[in-house]
Every structure is written in structure tokens, then in C-alpha cells.
Amino acid sequence: MDNSLNFDPRPDLADDSWIWDWLLKRLTGEDQGLFHAFRCAGFRLKQRDGRIVLEPTILPVLGFATQEEYQAFKERWMIPNREIILSTLQKVELTIKNDQISKMSIG
């Protein structure tokens, strides 16, 4: 078993690194690989209107170089996996609502 997927591959994006560690340790298989790839690409987990969302980083070196590059990624990886993404983010939201994550300061 490859434990390298259990940890945030982008600790340089420190503001939400702890929740990526938390999430990646709880996912398995293709779901874990998918979210690991999102984080490698520079996505951040943000709280918006009580919902957890994946927010791309549009900044060369830290994330996508351009909005167009992000759009191409979104069409290739996010739209086809929409149900997995939404289901996973809803589980994170439920865990937060049940106060099972103690460090909830997602910006």
C-alpha cells in the first residue's frame, strides 16, 4: 500500500494543508488519487456560504498558469468526476457540522 497519498503533497499551500492531510487519510482508491491530483495541481479547500468548495490557484508555480489552463483541467477531470467530488465535499461538510474537525478555519 502506497502511504504517500495519505499526506498533503502541497504543504507549501499552508493555509489548508491540515485539512488536506485529514481528507487524504480518509479517502481510498480512485477517490484518494483524484483528490491527491487536485491538490498537486494547487487546489485549495475553502468554505463559501457554509459549503466546502475546491478553489483553483491561478498563479504560475503555485497552481494553474492561466484561467484557460484551469478550464481545460476542469473539463478533463472535474466535470466527469462531479458526483465523486460533490459527495466527498458533502462528507467533509457533514463532519464539520458535527464538529468532528477541531481546527475549522478554512478561509
Secondary structure, 3 states (H helix, E strand, C coil): CCHHHHCCCCCCCHHHHHHHHHHHHHCCHHHHHHHHHHHHCCCEEEEECCEEEEECCECCCCCECCHHHHHHHHHHHHCCCHHHHHHHHHHHHHHHHCCCCCCCCCC
